[in-house]
Amino acid sequence: MNVLCGDTKSEGQRCRFREETRRTCGNGFTLIELLVVIAIIAILAAMLLPSLSRAKERALGIACVSNLKQLAVCVQLYSLDFRDVMPPNNSVANLANGNFLATGGSWCTNNARYDSDASGIRNGLIFPYNTSTEIYRCPADHSTIETPGGVKLQQRRLRSYNLSQSINGFPEFDPTLTFLNPSFKKFTEIRNPNTSQAFVFIEVHEDGIFDSLFGMPTEAFWGDPCTWWDIPANRHGQGGTLSFADGHAERWKWRVPKAVQVRFMAQPVPDAELPDYRRMQTGFRQTRN
């Protein structure tokens, strides 16, 4: 009799359990409903990802502007300490073979393509004014160092920026040839272009960067050959970042995407790219007058 009662009780518990299970399952998602939810989440993600990507790109651009502003301030501080003389810009390479022509005291002697250590940056004359090596590289620059034979390595490059030849450009290279590319030796000499137009640092194309001087032909000797010696960067939505002698920095949008056609060679400027080239010329000292 006790066993029968026990069986009856157990059967009742099982019935209640099955009833509760049916009620619980009835409140859950069906397979179709679950698939609809997943589809909605996927659509929302697809809508948000471009916005997140653009936000990230803007953040990298802002960081690049900040880097170049800090480097421009370093040049100003250096000139204050050295009787108005700006840091020499002596690290110059031969376009024909990439070999260095001048390696005297300079704002930076880093070889952007090959150097795996930061000694060329740390030994630079402006480094004491901001001892962060991170400000020498654009955060959007994902290029890596390579061997002289062109084999790409995993380590990121340490530098993305060059100093304009107009800023005390290679003064110790050969005093008899300085007329080829006139430059401002002292900060207070910066006129035509003035401090708000004369660019100091520029973001350089990853396929062309090598030495630490950004050069262009000037009217003083070369006339107007419409030739790139160095190529501006093409990051940040087909643009490049520059800082100016008055301390401000800005991003320039290029009309034509920038590309290096031949390594270590001067590159003619096509007609479509001429407006960008002319814009760059306005930031250089062209003559000694």
C-alpha positions as CSV (number, residue, x, y, z in Angstrom):
1,M,0.0,0.0,0.0
2,N,2.8,2.4,0.8
3,V,4.5,1.6,-2.5
4,L,1.4,2.3,-4.4
5,C,1.0,5.7,-2.7
6,G,4.6,6.4,-3.4
7,D,4.1,5.6,-7.1
8,T,1.1,7.8,-7.2
9,K,3.0,10.7,-5.6
10,S,5.9,10.3,-8.0
11,E,3.5,10.2,-11.0
12,G,2.0,13.5,-9.8
13,Q,5.4,15.1,-9.5
14,R,6.2,14.0,-13.0
15,C,3.0,15.4,-14.4
16,R,3.6,18.8,-12.7
17,F,7.2,18.8,-14.1
18,R,6.0,18.1,-17.6
19,E,3.4,20.9,-17.3
20,E,5.9,23.4,-16.0
21,T,8.3,22.4,-18.8
22,R,5.6,23.0,-21.4
23,R,4.9,26.4,-19.9
24,T,8.6,27.3,-19.9
25,C,9.3,26.1,-23.4
26,G,6.2,28.0,-24.6
27,N,7.8,31.3,-23.5
28,G,11.1,30.7,-25.4
29,F,12.2,31.6,-28.9
30,T,11.3,29.5,-31.8
31,L,14.0,28.8,-34.4
32,I,12.5,31.3,-36.8
33,E,12.3,34.0,-34.1
34,L,15.9,33.3,-33.2
35,L,17.0,33.6,-36.8
36,V,15.2,36.9,-37.2
37,V,16.9,38.3,-34.1
38,I,20.3,37.2,-35.4
39,A,19.5,38.8,-38.8
40,I,18.6,42.1,-37.1
41,I,21.8,42.1,-35.1
42,A,23.8,41.5,-38.3
43,I,22.0,44.4,-40.0
44,L,22.7,46.8,-37.1
45,A,26.4,45.7,-37.0
46,A,26.7,46.3,-40.8
47,M,25.2,49.8,-40.3
48,L,27.5,50.6,-37.4
49,L,30.8,49.3,-38.7
50,P,31.4,52.0,-41.3
51,S,30.7,54.6,-38.7
52,L,33.1,53.0,-36.3
53,S,35.7,52.7,-39.1
54,R,35.4,56.4,-39.9
55,A,35.6,57.3,-36.3
56,K,38.8,55.3,-35.9
57,E,40.2,57.0,-39.1
58,R,39.4,60.4,-37.7
59,A,41.1,59.5,-34.4
60,L,44.3,58.5,-36.2
61,G,44.2,61.7,-38.2
62,I,43.9,63.7,-35.0
63,A,46.8,61.9,-33.4
64,C,48.9,62.5,-36.5
65,V,48.1,66.3,-36.3
66,S,49.1,66.2,-32.6
67,N,52.4,64.5,-33.4
68,L,53.4,67.1,-36.0
69,K,52.4,70.0,-33.8
70,Q,54.6,68.7,-31.0
71,L,57.5,68.3,-33.5
72,A,57.0,71.9,-34.7
73,V,57.2,73.1,-31.1
74,C,60.5,71.3,-30.7
75,V,61.9,73.3,-33.6
76,Q,60.7,76.5,-32.0
77,L,62.2,75.6,-28.6
78,Y,65.5,74.6,-30.2
79,S,65.8,78.0,-31.9
80,L,65.1,79.8,-28.6
81,D,68.0,78.0,-27.0
82,F,70.4,78.5,-30.0
83,R,70.1,82.2,-30.7
84,D,67.3,81.9,-33.2
85,V,69.1,79.3,-35.3
86,M,66.9,76.4,-36.2
87,P,68.1,72.8,-36.0
88,P,70.2,71.7,-39.0
89,N,68.6,69.4,-41.5
90,N,71.6,67.5,-42.7
91,S,70.4,63.9,-43.3
92,V,70.2,63.9,-47.1
93,A,70.3,60.8,-49.4
94,N,71.1,60.5,-53.1
95,L,67.9,59.8,-55.1
96,A,69.9,57.7,-57.6
97,N,71.0,55.0,-55.1
98,G,69.7,55.9,-51.7
99,N,73.2,56.4,-50.2
100,F,73.6,59.3,-47.7
101,L,75.3,62.4,-49.0
102,A,75.3,64.3,-45.6
103,T,75.2,62.8,-42.1
104,G,76.3,65.7,-39.9
105,G,74.5,66.9,-36.9
106,S,70.8,67.0,-37.7
107,W,67.4,67.1,-36.2
108,C,67.2,63.4,-37.0
109,T,69.5,60.8,-38.7
110,N,67.1,57.9,-38.6
111,N,67.0,55.8,-41.8
112,A,63.2,55.2,-42.0
113,R,63.4,52.1,-44.2
114,Y,66.1,50.1,-42.5
115,D,66.7,51.3,-38.9
116,S,65.3,48.9,-36.3
117,D,66.5,51.0,-33.3
118,A,65.7,54.6,-32.4
119,S,69.2,55.8,-32.0
120,G,68.9,58.1,-35.1
121,I,65.9,59.7,-33.4
122,R,67.3,59.9,-29.8
123,N,70.5,61.4,-31.1
124,G,68.7,64.0,-33.1
125,L,69.1,67.6,-32.0
126,I,65.4,68.2,-31.2
127,F,64.9,65.0,-29.2
128,P,65.7,66.6,-25.8
129,Y,62.6,68.9,-26.2
130,N,60.2,65.9,-26.4
131,T,61.6,62.5,-25.5
132,S,58.8,60.4,-26.9
133,T,59.8,58.4,-30.0
134,E,56.1,57.8,-30.7
135,I,55.5,61.3,-32.0
136,Y,57.9,60.6,-35.0
137,R,55.5,58.0,-36.5
138,C,51.9,58.5,-37.8
139,P,49.6,56.0,-36.0
140,A,48.0,55.2,-39.4
141,D,51.4,54.2,-40.9
142,H,51.5,50.4,-40.9
143,S,54.7,50.1,-43.0
144,T,57.5,48.0,-41.7
145,I,61.3,48.2,-41.9
146,E,63.1,46.2,-44.5
147,T,66.5,44.9,-45.4
148,P,68.7,46.7,-47.9
149,G,67.6,44.0,-50.3
150,G,64.0,45.0,-49.9
151,V,62.8,42.1,-47.7
152,K,60.0,43.2,-45.5
153,L,60.3,42.6,-41.8
154,Q,57.6,42.6,-39.1
155,Q,58.8,45.5,-37.0
156,R,57.0,48.8,-37.7
157,R,59.0,51.7,-38.9
158,L,60.0,54.3,-36.4
159,R,59.4,57.5,-38.4
160,S,56.8,58.8,-40.9
161,Y,57.8,62.5,-41.0
162,N,60.4,64.6,-42.7
163,L,61.6,68.2,-42.1
164,S,61.3,70.6,-45.0
165,Q,64.4,71.6,-46.8
166,S,63.4,75.2,-46.2
167,I,64.1,74.8,-42.5
168,N,67.9,75.1,-42.4
169,G,68.2,72.5,-45.1
170,F,71.6,70.6,-45.3
171,P,73.7,73.7,-44.3
172,E,76.8,71.6,-43.7
173,F,76.6,69.5,-46.9
174,D,78.5,71.9,-49.2
175,P,78.5,75.6,-48.5
176,T,79.3,76.4,-52.1
177,L,76.1,74.7,-53.3
178,T,73.6,76.1,-50.8
179,F,72.1,78.4,-53.4
180,L,70.6,75.3,-55.1
181,N,68.0,75.1,-52.4
182,P,67.6,78.3,-50.3
183,S,66.5,77.8,-46.8
184,F,65.8,79.7,-43.6
185,K,68.7,79.4,-41.1
186,K,67.1,81.5,-38.4
187,F,63.5,81.4,-37.2
188,T,63.0,85.1,-37.5
189,E,64.1,84.9,-41.1
190,I,61.0,83.0,-42.1
191,R,59.3,85.3,-44.7
192,N,57.9,84.6,-48.2
193,P,56.4,82.3,-47.2
194,N,55.6,83.5,-43.8
195,T,55.4,81.4,-40.6
196,S,51.7,80.5,-41.2
197,Q,52.4,79.2,-44.7
198,A,56.0,77.8,-44.5
199,F,55.6,74.2,-43.6
200,V,58.1,72.6,-41.2
201,F,57.2,68.9,-41.0
202,I,55.3,66.8,-43.4
203,E,54.0,63.2,-43.5
204,V,55.9,61.3,-46.2
205,H,54.7,58.5,-48.4
206,E,55.7,55.1,-47.0
207,D,57.1,53.9,-50.4
208,G,59.4,56.9,-50.7
209,I,60.6,57.9,-47.2
210,F,64.3,57.3,-46.6
211,D,66.3,60.2,-45.2
212,S,64.8,62.9,-43.0
213,L,64.7,65.9,-45.4
214,F,61.7,66.6,-47.6
215,G,63.0,68.3,-50.7
216,M,61.5,69.8,-53.8
217,P,63.1,71.7,-56.8
218,T,63.1,75.5,-56.1
219,E,63.0,78.4,-58.6
220,A,66.4,79.7,-57.4
221,F,68.2,77.1,-59.5
222,W,65.9,74.5,-60.9
223,G,63.3,76.7,-62.5
224,D,60.0,74.8,-62.6
225,P,60.7,71.2,-63.6
226,C,57.4,70.0,-62.0
227,T,59.1,67.0,-60.4
228,W,58.6,65.3,-57.1
229,W,61.8,64.5,-55.2
230,D,59.9,63.3,-52.2
231,I,56.2,62.2,-52.2
232,P,53.7,63.3,-49.6
233,A,51.8,60.7,-47.7
234,N,48.4,59.5,-49.0
235,R,46.8,58.5,-45.6
236,H,43.8,59.9,-43.8
237,G,41.4,59.6,-46.7
238,Q,43.7,60.6,-49.6
239,G,45.5,63.3,-47.6
240,G,48.6,64.2,-45.7
241,T,49.4,66.1,-42.6
242,L,51.7,69.1,-42.3
243,S,52.8,71.4,-39.5
244,F,53.8,75.0,-40.0
245,A,56.4,77.4,-38.5
246,D,53.8,79.2,-36.4
247,G,53.1,75.9,-34.6
248,H,49.8,74.9,-36.2
249,A,49.2,71.7,-38.1
250,E,46.5,70.7,-40.6
251,R,45.6,67.9,-43.0
252,W,45.6,68.6,-46.7
253,K,43.2,66.7,-49.0
254,W,44.9,65.8,-52.3
255,R,43.1,66.0,-55.6
256,V,45.1,63.1,-56.9
257,P,46.1,60.0,-54.9
258,K,49.8,60.0,-54.2
259,A,51.9,57.0,-55.4
260,V,55.7,56.3,-55.7
261,Q,56.3,55.1,-59.3
262,V,60.0,54.4,-59.1
263,R,62.1,53.9,-55.9
264,F,64.9,56.4,-55.3
265,M,64.1,58.4,-58.5
266,A,62.7,61.8,-59.2
267,Q,59.1,61.6,-60.4
268,P,57.5,63.8,-63.0
269,V,54.2,65.4,-61.9
270,P,51.3,64.6,-64.2
271,D,48.9,67.4,-65.2
272,A,46.1,66.1,-62.9
273,E,48.4,66.3,-59.9
274,L,49.8,69.7,-60.7
275,P,47.4,71.6,-58.3
276,D,48.7,69.5,-55.4
277,Y,52.3,70.2,-56.5
278,R,51.6,73.9,-56.7
279,R,50.1,73.9,-53.3
280,M,53.2,72.3,-51.9
281,Q,55.4,74.9,-53.6
282,T,53.7,77.7,-51.7
283,G,55.1,76.3,-48.4
284,F,58.8,76.3,-49.6
285,R,61.3,79.1,-49.8
286,Q,61.8,79.5,-53.5
287,T,64.5,82.3,-53.8
288,R,66.9,84.1,-51.5
289,N,65.1,87.4,-52.0
